[in-house]
Amino acid sequence: MSIDAPWRLDETTLGDLIDRTSDPADAGFDVAVLPFGCTEPHNLHLPYGTDTIEALEIGDRICHAAWRAGARVALLPAIPYGTTTNQSELRLTLNLMPTTILAIVRDLLASLSNHGIRKVVLLNSHGGNDLKWMLRELHGEFDPDVKLFLIDWFRTMRDAASDIFENADDHAGEMETSILLATRPELVARDADGGLTADDGPTKPTRFEAVEEGWVSISRPWHLLTTNTGSGNPHRATAEKGERLLDAIEDRYGRFLVELAESPLDVNFPF
């Protein structure tokens, strides 16, 4: 192979794939991981591409872990935009409607299926991307040709996060800041004293008890909810905390990718 990370499709050449398998009907991968990020502000200290950076970092780690175990897993280039309608009042927030994301996923699934990749994982790093309904929508179109899975890591890793972080994180708080400190510290803005340029990420309560208690859901208008777009206090973030969470994610989902790659697509799949 001509590259050090053969799981990254964007760094793979056609020659690499030919070296991997002489069968032109074999794509060279058994599982594809499609990362989803977003382009939106993250308080005053994290970059607009935070969610995309996280998705690619996590995707890279879990695919690498699976590859080390012998699984032929491909990390696809990330989708760097997401659904951000509730942040539309914030400068340079870039939005894709859910139906637009559905159309993108549908087209990519058709391409992957055409090349023999029938196990696809959507790796989502943006809270505004509600992708579960798309699995149901696309199931009728692509099953049994393609089997879809969804990882919303920021939701499903709450058990590990609660052991690592002191403050609950919603957006640009302790967890996200720790991940960026661990992976891209040069992108985390600091003041002259070395502290974060962020505010404390305070949020305003709505006037409805039912919403505050979680009995009723709304799409929160971010310009009214927050001061500088942060929701969650980032000031106790450290690179060490970020690495601990990333290690936990790699262990959990790297093992899943190995199991998925090895599982036969029989009539009872996934049972």
N, C-alpha and C positions, 0 to 999 in steps of 0.2 A: 504494500500500500504506500502511496505517496504522501499520506497525511498522517498526523499523530492522533487524530480524532475521527476515526472512520464512521462514527455514528452521526456526524454532522453532514447533512445532505448538501448544504450550501458550500462546503469545502471539499466535496467529493467530485471527482471527475468521472467521465464515462469510462476512461481507462481503468480507474479503480474498480468500477463495477465489473468490467470484463475480466479483470484479474481475479475478482472474488468468485465469479461463476461464469462458465462458458455457455450456459444455457440462456439464450436471449429472453426466454419466457420467465426467468427468475429475476425479480427486481433487485435481489441482493439483500433485502430486508424482509422481515416477517411482521414487524409492528412499526407503525408511524406515530410519532408524537407531534402534535400541532399546538405550539404555544400561542396563547392569547394575552396581549397586554393592553395598553391604553396610552393616550396622549392627553395629559391633564395636569394641572398644578398640584403639588404636594407640599403644602405649607410654604414657608419661605426658604427652606434649606435643601429639599430634595428635587431632583430634576423631573421634567415633564414625562420622561420616559421610564420612570421608576417601575411601573408595573411590567413593562416589556423587558427591562433589565432583569427583574426578578424571574419572569417566566423563562427567559433564555438561560439564566444561571441554574435554576432548578431543573429545567429540561436537560441541560448539559450534564449535570451531576447524576441524575437518575438514569439517563441513557448510558453514561459512562459506566455506572455501577452494573447495569444490565449487560453491557458489552463485555465487561471483565468476567462475567459469569457465563459467557458464551452465547448470549441472546443477540440476534441480529435485529437491533432496534435503531430506527432512524429518527433523528431530531430534525424536524422541518424548520424552515425559516419562520419567524414569528409574525403574527398579525399585530401591528403596532397601534391599532386603533380599536376603540370599543364603544359601548353605549354609555354616553355621558350627558343625556338630555337634562338631568337635574343639575349639571354644572354649566349649563349653556351661558349663564351670565358671567362666568369667570373667563378672563382673557385667554385666548388661544387654546381653549378646550376644543378638541376635535372629535366629532361624534360620528358613529355609524349606528344606524337604526338596527334593532334586532332582526328585522326582516332582511336587511342588507347582509348582516353577518350570516344569516341562514343561507342566503344565496351563495356567499363565498364558500361556506363549508360544503354545500351541496356540490359545487363545481369541483372543489378539491377532492372530495370523496369519489366523484366520478373518475377523476384522473388516477387516483391511487388504485381504485378497483380495476381500472383498465390495465394497470401494470402489475396486477397480482397481489397488491397489499390489501389484506382483508381485515386487519385488526388495527383500529385507529383510536388513539387516545387524545382527547381535547384537554390540554393543560392550561387552565384558566388562572390568571393572576390579577383580575380586575373584578371588584365586587359588583359593578354595574352590568357585567356580562352575565345575563341569565341564560345559560345554555342547556339546562336540563330539558326544557320543553322541546328543544331542537332534536334531542335524542329520540323523543317520541315521534316527532314529525318525520324524521328521516328514517326511522326504523321501518316504516311501511314501504319506503322507496328502495332501500338498499339491502335490507335483510332478505335472504341469508347471505348475500354477496359480501357485505361489509358489516363488521361488528363494532359498534361505537361504545367508548367509555369516556367518562368525564372525571377529571381531577380538579376540584376547587380547593387547592391546598390550604388557603388561608382560613377556610371553614373547617376542613377535616383535620387540621393539625392543632386545633385549639387545646386538646389535652396536653400535648407537648409544650405549647406556647405558655400555658398557665403555670408550668413549672419553671419557666425560664424568665418571663417578663413580669415586671411589677405592676405595669399599667395596662389596662385593656386597650387594644389597638383597633381602630376603625379605619383610619386613613392618615398616613404620614406620621404615625406615632412611634412608640418605642420599638415595635417589631420591625416595621419597614425600614426605619432608620438604622437599626442594628444590622439588617441584611445588607444595606448599602455600605455601611461602615466595614463590613466583612469582605465585600466583593468589589466595590468601586468607591473607596473612600475619597478619591480626588473629586468626586461629583457632589459630595456633601458640603454645603456652604457653611463656613464658620466666620465668626467675628474676629476682631483683632486680638481678643484674649483666648481664642481657641475654642470658645463655646459655639453651640449651634446658633445660627441666625434665626431659628424658628421661634414662634410664640409657643404657648403651652397647649395649644390645640383645644381650647374650650369650645363647647357647643351649647346652643340654646335649646331648652325644652320646648316642645309644642304646647298648645293650650289644652290638649286632650289627654286625659289619663289613659284612655284605651290605647293610644299610640305609644305613650311612654312605657306602658307595661307590656307592650308587644301583642296585645289582643287584636289590634288593627294595624295594618301596614299602609304606608304611603311612600311615594318617591320624594325624598327630602330635597327641597330647594337649597343647594349648597351655599349660595351667597347669603341666605338668611340663617342657616344653621351654624356657620363657622365665621371666624374673624379673618383668617388668612388661608383658608381651605383645609387646615389641619383639623383632624378629629382624633384626639388622643395625644397625650403628652410624650414627646420624644426625648426628653432631656436625660433620661437614665439609660439611653441606648448605648451599647458597646459592640465592638466587633466580635468579642468573645461570645456574647449572647447570640449574635447573628450566626456564627459558625455552629453553635450548638443546635439551633433550629434547623439549619441546612443539613447538618449531619443526620438529624432525625428524619427529615423529609427524604434524604437520599436512601436511608436504610429502609424506610417503609415502602416507598414507591419503586425503588430499584428492584426489590424482591417481587413486587407485583408485576413489573414488566417482564422479568424472567419467567414467572408463572404464565403470563399471557402468551409470550412467545412460544413456550413449550406446549401449550394446550392445543390439542387437535380440534379442528373445526368440524366436529361431527354433528349429527342431527340433534343431540341433546345439549350442545353448547349454549350457554355457559354453565349448565348444570351437570 
